[in-house]
Amino acid sequence: MKKRYLVIFLFLPLLASCVKSRIMKQPGMIFEPTDSSKIEIFYLEPEKTYIKIGVVETSGAPLSSWKKAERYMRKEASKIGGHAVIITEKDRPARQITDQGYILRKKNLSGIVIRWK
């Protein structure tokens, strides 16, 4: 029993820290990288006029924070010259019961990388 708790205790930080992201740039859109700390995150359509320059997706361990996922999105968006990200999908992790016990699915966050006109 103690061994089981030790294994859980050792892997808990991994469940809380793993986040991956990827960016897909629109063809022909070439801009200088921007400062990731200045990239805005929107959950609703902004009123400013913009152009779409790419799509960013982030997935993370079930216990990782949404703020960490947003930080990774900002970092990826800055590489292609984005000014902001409009979140299009926020998939909360779900628990599934299997023969082996509970399984937690990853957190997923997707968005459109935009640049102000």
TIVO-2410 file (N, C-alpha, C; in nm, 3 decimals):
# residues 117
REC num residu      c1      c2      c3 atome chaine
REC   1      M   0.081  -0.119   0.000     N      A
REC   1      M   0.000   0.000   0.000    CA      A
REC   1      M   0.087   0.127   0.000     C      A
REC   2      K   0.194   0.126   0.082     N      A
REC   2      K   0.283   0.241   0.087    CA      A
REC   2      K   0.352   0.264  -0.047     C      A
REC   3      K   0.383   0.153  -0.114     N      A
REC   3      K   0.450   0.163  -0.243    CA      A
REC   3      K   0.360   0.234  -0.345     C      A
REC   4      R   0.231   0.205  -0.340     N      A
REC   4      R   0.136   0.266  -0.432    CA      A
REC   4      R   0.130   0.417  -0.411     C      A
REC   5      Y   0.125   0.460  -0.283     N      A
REC   5      Y   0.123   0.602  -0.254    CA      A
REC   5      Y   0.253   0.671  -0.293     C      A
REC   6      L   0.363   0.602  -0.278     N      A
REC   6      L   0.492   0.657  -0.317    CA      A
REC   6      L   0.495   0.681  -0.467     C      A
REC   7      V   0.446   0.587  -0.545     N      A
REC   7      V   0.442   0.601  -0.692    CA      A
REC   7      V   0.353   0.719  -0.730     C      A
REC   8      I   0.236   0.731  -0.667     N      A
REC   8      I   0.147   0.843  -0.694    CA      A
REC   8      I   0.213   0.975  -0.658     C      A
REC   9      F   0.278   0.980  -0.543     N      A
REC   9      F   0.344   1.100  -0.497    CA      A
REC   9      F   0.457   1.142  -0.592     C      A
REC  10      L   0.530   1.046  -0.645     N      A
REC  10      L   0.641   1.077  -0.735    CA      A
REC  10      L   0.593   1.125  -0.872     C      A
REC  11      F   0.479   1.076  -0.920     N      A
REC  11      F   0.429   1.113  -1.052    CA      A
REC  11      F   0.334   1.232  -1.051     C      A
REC  12      L   0.289   1.275  -0.935     N      A
REC  12      L   0.197   1.388  -0.926    CA      A
REC  12      L   0.254   1.516  -0.986     C      A
REC  13      P   0.380   1.551  -0.961     N      A
REC  13      P   0.435   1.671  -1.026    CA      A
REC  13      P   0.434   1.662  -1.178     C      A
REC  14      L   0.453   1.544  -1.233     N      A
REC  14      L   0.448   1.528  -1.378    CA      A
REC  14      L   0.308   1.556  -1.432     C      A
REC  15      L   0.206   1.512  -1.360     N      A
REC  15      L   0.069   1.536  -1.401    CA      A
REC  15      L   0.035   1.684  -1.400     C      A
REC  16      A   0.100   1.758  -1.316     N      A
REC  16      A   0.069   1.900  -1.303    CA      A
REC  16      A   0.155   1.988  -1.392     C      A
REC  17      S   0.261   1.936  -1.451     N      A
REC  17      S   0.355   2.024  -1.519    CA      A
REC  17      S   0.362   2.008  -1.670     C      A
REC  18      C   0.323   1.899  -1.725     N      A
REC  18      C   0.342   1.874  -1.868    CA      A
REC  18      C   0.243   1.953  -1.953     C      A
REC  19      V   0.296   2.040  -2.038     N      A
REC  19      V   0.215   2.115  -2.134    CA      A
REC  19      V   0.291   2.119  -2.265     C      A
REC  20      K   0.220   2.092  -2.375     N      A
REC  20      K   0.281   2.098  -2.508    CA      A
REC  20      K   0.197   2.191  -2.594     C      A
REC  21      S   0.260   2.253  -2.692     N      A
REC  21      S   0.185   2.338  -2.783    CA      A
REC  21      S   0.244   2.328  -2.923     C      A
REC  22      R   0.159   2.366  -3.020     N      A
REC  22      R   0.206   2.369  -3.159    CA      A
REC  22      R   0.134   2.482  -3.231     C      A
REC  23      I   0.201   2.534  -3.332     N      A
REC  23      I   0.148   2.647  -3.408    CA      A
REC  23      I   0.142   2.609  -3.554     C      A
REC  24      M   0.037   2.653  -3.621     N      A
REC  24      M   0.023   2.633  -3.765    CA      A
REC  24      M   0.003   2.770  -3.828     C      A
REC  25      K   0.103   2.814  -3.903     N      A
REC  25      K   0.103   2.948  -3.962    CA      A
REC  25      K   0.025   2.949  -4.093     C      A
REC  26      Q  -0.049   3.059  -4.117     N      A
REC  26      Q  -0.118   3.077  -4.245    CA      A
REC  26      Q  -0.011   3.095  -4.354     C      A
REC  27      P  -0.028   3.031  -4.469     N      A
REC  27      P   0.071   3.048  -4.577    CA      A
REC  27      P   0.081   3.195  -4.619     C      A
REC  28      G   0.203   3.239  -4.643     N      A
REC  28      G   0.229   3.375  -4.690    CA      A
REC  28      G   0.228   3.482  -4.583     C      A
REC  29      M   0.200   3.447  -4.461     N      A
REC  29      M   0.197   3.544  -4.351    CA      A
REC  29      M   0.334   3.544  -4.282     C      A
REC  30      I   0.414   3.646  -4.310     N      A
REC  30      I   0.548   3.655  -4.252    CA      A
REC  30      I   0.560   3.786  -4.176     C      A
REC  31      F   0.582   3.774  -4.045     N      A
REC  31      F   0.596   3.891  -3.958    CA      A
REC  31      F   0.711   3.868  -3.862     C      A
REC  32      E   0.764   3.977  -3.811     N      A
REC  32      E   0.869   3.970  -3.709    CA      A
REC  32      E   0.809   3.914  -3.580     C      A
REC  33      P   0.885   3.836  -3.504     N      A
REC  33      P   0.835   3.789  -3.374    CA      A
REC  33      P   0.797   3.906  -3.283     C      A
REC  34      T   0.701   3.881  -3.196     N      A
REC  34      T   0.656   3.983  -3.102    CA      A
REC  34      T   0.690   3.940  -2.959     C      A
REC  35      D   0.669   4.030  -2.866     N      A
REC  35      D   0.695   4.005  -2.725    CA      A
REC  35      D   0.579   3.923  -2.667     C      A
REC  36      S   0.607   3.803  -2.621     N      A
REC  36      S   0.501   3.713  -2.573    CA      A
REC  36      S   0.426   3.769  -2.451     C      A
REC  37      S   0.492   3.855  -2.374     N      A
REC  37      S   0.425   3.910  -2.255    CA      A
REC  37      S   0.318   4.013  -2.292     C      A
REC  38      K   0.320   4.062  -2.416     N      A
REC  38      K   0.222   4.162  -2.459    CA      A
REC  38      K   0.107   4.103  -2.540     C      A
REC  39      I   0.109   3.972  -2.562     N      A
REC  39      I   0.003   3.908  -2.639    CA      A
REC  39      I  -0.121   3.894  -2.551     C      A
REC  40      E  -0.234   3.940  -2.605     N      A
REC  40      E  -0.361   3.934  -2.532    CA      A
REC  40      E  -0.432   3.802  -2.561     C      A
REC  41      I  -0.510   3.757  -2.463     N      A
REC  41      I  -0.591   3.637  -2.479    CA      A
REC  41      I  -0.738   3.680  -2.472     C      A
REC  42      F  -0.816   3.643  -2.573     N      A
REC  42      F  -0.958   3.675  -2.578    CA      A
REC  42      F  -1.040   3.547  -2.579     C      A
REC  43      Y  -1.149   3.548  -2.506     N      A
REC  43      Y  -1.244   3.437  -2.509    CA      A
REC  43      Y  -1.368   3.474  -2.591     C      A
REC  44      L  -1.376   3.601  -2.630     N      A
REC  44      L  -1.481   3.651  -2.718    CA      A
REC  44      L  -1.414   3.728  -2.832     C      A
REC  45      E  -1.487   3.745  -2.941     N      A
REC  45      E  -1.436   3.817  -3.057    CA      A
REC  45      E  -1.401   3.961  -3.019     C      A
REC  46      P  -1.278   4.007  -3.046     N      A
REC  46      P  -1.242   4.146  -3.014    CA      A
REC  46      P  -1.309   4.243  -3.112     C      A
REC  47      E  -1.329   4.366  -3.068     N      A
REC  47      E  -1.393   4.466  -3.152    CA      A
REC  47      E  -1.297   4.528  -3.253     C      A
REC  48      K  -1.168   4.522  -3.225     N      A
REC  48      K  -1.066   4.575  -3.317    CA      A
REC  48      K  -1.063   4.493  -3.447     C      A
REC  49      T  -1.021   4.556  -3.555     N      A
REC  49      T  -1.005   4.487  -3.683    CA      A
REC  49      T  -0.873   4.410  -3.681     C      A
REC  50      Y  -0.875   4.287  -3.731     N      A
REC  50      Y  -0.756   4.202  -3.726    CA      A
REC  50      Y  -0.749   4.112  -3.850     C      A
REC  51      I  -0.632   4.050  -3.865     N      A
REC  51      I  -0.615   3.945  -3.966    CA      A
REC  51      I  -0.572   3.818  -3.894     C      A
REC  52      K  -0.614   3.706  -3.948     N      A
REC  52      K  -0.577   3.576  -3.892    CA      A
REC  52      K  -0.443   3.535  -3.951     C      A
REC  53      I  -0.347   3.502  -3.863     N      A
REC  53      I  -0.215   3.462  -3.914    CA      A
REC  53      I  -0.177   3.319  -3.877     C      A
REC  54      G  -0.262   3.252  -3.799     N      A
REC  54      G  -0.230   3.114  -3.764    CA      A
REC  54      G  -0.327   3.057  -3.661     C      A
REC  55      V  -0.300   2.932  -3.627     N      A
REC  55      V  -0.378   2.860  -3.527    CA      A
REC  55      V  -0.279   2.799  -3.428     C      A
REC  56      V  -0.313   2.806  -3.300     N      A
REC  56      V  -0.227   2.748  -3.196    CA      A
REC  56      V  -0.310   2.650  -3.113     C      A
REC  57      E  -0.248   2.539  -3.080     N      A
REC  57      E  -0.311   2.437  -2.997    CA      A
REC  57      E  -0.218   2.403  -2.881     C      A
REC  58      T  -0.277   2.388  -2.765     N      A
REC  58      T  -0.201   2.354  -2.645    CA      A
REC  58      T  -0.271   2.239  -2.575     C      A
REC  59      S  -0.195   2.141  -2.532     N      A
REC  59      S  -0.253   2.032  -2.453    CA      A
REC  59      S  -0.164   2.010  -2.332     C      A
REC  60      G  -0.229   1.978  -2.221     N      A
REC  60      G  -0.154   1.961  -2.098    CA      A
REC  60      G  -0.209   1.853  -2.011     C      A
REC  61      A  -0.131   1.819  -1.914     N      A
REC  61      A  -0.171   1.718  -1.817    CA      A
REC  61      A  -0.297   1.765  -1.746     C      A
REC  62      P  -0.378   1.672  -1.699     N      A
REC  62      P  -0.506   1.707  -1.636    CA      A
REC  62      P  -0.494   1.805  -1.519     C      A
REC  63      L  -0.384   1.801  -1.446     N      A
REC  63      L  -0.370   1.888  -1.330    CA      A
REC  63      L  -0.294   2.017  -1.360     C      A
REC  64      S  -0.250   2.036  -1.485     N      A
REC  64      S  -0.180   2.160  -1.519    CA      A
REC  64      S  -0.281   2.275  -1.520     C      A
REC  65      S  -0.232   2.396  -1.500     N      A
REC  65      S  -0.322   2.511  -1.491    CA      A
REC  65      S  -0.354   2.566  -1.630     C      A
REC  66      W  -0.472   2.631  -1.639     N      A
REC  66      W  -0.510   2.695  -1.765    CA      A
REC  66      W  -0.417   2.812  -1.793     C      A
REC  67      K  -0.371   2.881  -1.688     N      A
REC  67      K  -0.279   2.994  -1.706    CA      A
REC  67      K  -0.149   2.947  -1.772     C      A
REC  68      K  -0.103   2.829  -1.734     N      A
REC  68      K   0.019   2.775  -1.794    CA      A
REC  68      K  -0.005   2.745  -1.942     C      A
REC  69      A  -0.121   2.692  -1.974     N      A
REC  69      A  -0.155   2.664  -2.115    CA      A
REC  69      A  -0.160   2.794  -2.194     C      A
REC  70      E  -0.218   2.899  -2.136     N      A
REC  70      E  -0.224   3.029  -2.203    CA      A
REC  70      E  -0.083   3.085  -2.223     C      A
REC  71      R   0.004   3.066  -2.126     N      A
REC  71      R   0.143   3.113  -2.137    CA      A
REC  71      R   0.212   3.046  -2.256     C      A
REC  72      Y   0.190   2.917  -2.274     N      A
REC  72      Y   0.248   2.846  -2.387    CA      A
REC  72      Y   0.188   2.897  -2.518     C      A
REC  73      M   0.060   2.929  -2.519     N      A
REC  73      M  -0.004   2.984  -2.640    CA      A
REC  73      M   0.059   3.118  -2.677     C      A
REC  74      R   0.079   3.202  -2.577     N      A
REC  74      R   0.142   3.332  -2.602    CA      A
REC  74      R   0.282   3.314  -2.662     C      A
REC  75      K   0.357   3.222  -2.607     N      A
REC  75      K   0.494   3.197  -2.654    CA      A
REC  75      K   0.492   3.154  -2.801     C      A
REC  76      E   0.404   3.062  -2.837     N      A
REC  76      E   0.395   3.015  -2.976    CA      A
REC  76      E   0.346   3.125  -3.069     C      A
REC  77      A   0.244   3.201  -3.026     N      A
REC  77      A   0.189   3.309  -3.109    CA      A
REC  77      A   0.294   3.417  -3.134     C      A
REC  78      S   0.378   3.443  -3.036     N      A
REC  78      S   0.480   3.546  -3.052    CA      A
REC  78      S   0.582   3.508  -3.160     C      A
REC  79      K   0.606   3.380  -3.178     N      A
REC  79      K   0.704   3.334  -3.277    CA      A
REC  79      K   0.665   3.372  -3.419     C      A
REC  80      I   0.532   3.381  -3.446     N      A
REC  80      I   0.488   3.413  -3.583    CA      A
REC  80      I   0.438   3.557  -3.594     C      A
REC  81      G   0.462   3.638  -3.490     N      A
REC  81      G   0.428   3.780  -3.496    CA      A
REC  81      G   0.287   3.814  -3.453     C      A
REC  82      G   0.225   3.731  -3.371     N      A
REC  82      G   0.088   3.757  -3.326    CA      A
REC  82      G   0.080   3.869  -3.225     C      A
REC  83      H  -0.037   3.933  -3.224     N      A
REC  83      H  -0.067   4.036  -3.123    CA      A
REC  83      H  -0.165   3.984  -3.019     C      A
REC  84      A  -0.243   3.881  -3.056     N      A
REC  84      A  -0.344   3.828  -2.965    CA      A
REC  84      A  -0.384   3.688  -3.009     C      A
REC  85      V  -0.454   3.618  -2.919     N      A
REC  85      V  -0.508   3.485  -2.948    CA      A
REC  85      V  -0.656   3.486  -2.908     C      A
REC  86      I  -0.741   3.441  -2.999     N      A
REC  86      I  -0.883   3.425  -2.968    CA      A
REC  86      I  -0.905   3.276  -2.940     C      A
REC  87      I  -0.943   3.244  -2.817     N      A
REC  87      I  -0.966   3.105  -2.779    CA      A
REC  87      I  -1.091   3.054  -2.848     C      A
REC  88      T  -1.078   2.942  -2.918     N      A
REC  88      T  -1.191   2.883  -2.989    CA      A
REC  88      T  -1.242   2.756  -2.925     C      A
REC  89      E  -1.156   2.691  -2.846     N      A
REC  89      E  -1.197   2.567  -2.781    CA      A
REC  89      E  -1.123   2.551  -2.649     C      A
REC  90      K  -1.199   2.518  -2.547     N      A
REC  90      K  -1.141   2.491  -2.415    CA      A
REC  90      K  -1.202   2.359  -2.368     C      A
REC  91      D  -1.125   2.253  -2.379     N      A
REC  91      D  -1.173   2.119  -2.348    CA      A
REC  91      D  -1.125   2.080  -2.209     C      A
REC  92      R  -1.217   2.071  -2.118     N      A
REC  92      R  -1.183   2.035  -1.980    CA      A
REC  92      R  -1.152   1.886  -1.970     C      A
REC  93      P  -1.060   1.850  -1.883     N      A
REC  93      P  -1.029   1.708  -1.868    CA      A
REC  93      P  -1.147   1.634  -1.806     C      A
REC  94      A  -1.162   1.513  -1.848     N      A
REC  94      A  -1.272   1.430  -1.796    CA      A
REC  94      A  -1.215   1.302  -1.740     C      A
REC  95      R  -1.286   1.248  -1.643     N      A
REC  95      R  -1.246   1.121  -1.585    CA      A
REC  95      R  -1.323   1.010  -1.654     C      A
REC  96      Q  -1.254   0.905  -1.687     N      A
REC  96      Q  -1.316   0.786  -1.743    CA      A
REC  96      Q  -1.288   0.669  -1.649     C      A
REC  97      I  -1.386   0.586  -1.632     N      A
REC  97      I  -1.366   0.467  -1.549    CA      A
REC  97      I  -1.339   0.350  -1.642     C      A
REC  98      T  -1.228   0.283  -1.619     N      A
REC  98      T  -1.192   0.166  -1.698    CA      A
REC  98      T  -1.170   0.048  -1.605     C      A
REC  99      D  -1.132  -0.064  -1.662     N      A
REC  99      D  -1.102  -0.182  -1.580    CA      A
REC  99      D  -0.983  -0.156  -1.487     C      A
REC 100      Q  -0.893  -0.066  -1.528     N      A
REC 100      Q  -0.775  -0.036  -1.448    CA      A
REC 100      Q  -0.798   0.075  -1.347     C      A
REC 101      G  -0.915   0.136  -1.348     N      A
REC 101      G  -0.944   0.246  -1.255    CA      A
REC 101      G  -0.976   0.373  -1.331     C      A
REC 102      Y  -0.946   0.489  -1.272     N      A
REC 102      Y  -0.973   0.618  -1.335    CA      A
REC 102      Y  -0.863   0.655  -1.432     C      A
REC 103      I  -0.903   0.717  -1.541     N      A
REC 103      I  -0.809   0.774  -1.636    CA      A
REC 103      I  -0.851   0.919  -1.656     C      A
REC 104      L  -0.756   1.011  -1.646     N      A
REC 104      L  -0.785   1.152  -1.670    CA      A
REC 104      L  -0.736   1.190  -1.809     C      A
REC 105      R  -0.825   1.252  -1.888     N      A
REC 105      R  -0.786   1.300  -2.020    CA      A
REC 105      R  -0.713   1.433  -2.007     C      A
REC 106      K  -0.638   1.469  -2.110     N      A
REC 106      K  -0.562   1.593  -2.111    CA      A
REC 106      K  -0.653   1.715  -2.123     C      A
REC 107      K  -0.600   1.829  -2.080     N      A
REC 107      K  -0.664   1.958  -2.106    CA      A
REC 107      K  -0.623   2.002  -2.245     C      A
REC 108      N  -0.716   2.057  -2.322     N      A
REC 108      N  -0.686   2.107  -2.455    CA      A
REC 108      N  -0.737   2.249  -2.469     C      A
REC 109      L  -0.656   2.333  -2.531     N      A
REC 109      L  -0.691   2.472  -2.555    CA      A
REC 109      L  -0.649   2.505  -2.697     C      A
REC 110      S  -0.742   2.559  -2.777     N      A
REC 110      S  -0.713   2.594  -2.916    CA      A
REC 110      S  -0.751   2.740  -2.940     C      A
REC 111      G  -0.679   2.804  -3.030     N      A
REC 111      G  -0.711   2.943  -3.059    CA      A
REC 111      G  -0.657   2.990  -3.193     C      A
REC 112      I  -0.709   3.104  -3.236     N      A
REC 112      I  -0.668   3.168  -3.360    CA      A
REC 112      I  -0.569   3.278  -3.324     C      A
REC 113      V  -0.455   3.277  -3.389     N      A
REC 113      V  -0.353   3.382  -3.368    CA      A
REC 113      V  -0.388   3.497  -3.462     C      A
REC 114      I  -0.396   3.617  -3.406     N      A
REC 114      I  -0.434   3.733  -3.488    CA      A
REC 114      I  -0.331   3.845  -3.474     C      A
REC 115      R  -0.341   3.937  -3.571     N      A
REC 115      R  -0.257   4.057  -3.573    CA      A
REC 115      R  -0.349   4.173  -3.602     C      A
REC 116      W  -0.331   4.284  -3.530     N      A
REC 116      W  -0.416   4.402  -3.550    CA      A
REC 116      W  -0.383   4.467  -3.684     C      A
REC 117      K  -0.486   4.515  -3.751     N      A
REC 117      K  -0.467   4.586  -3.879    CA      A
REC 117      K  -0.423   4.729  -3.854     C      A
***
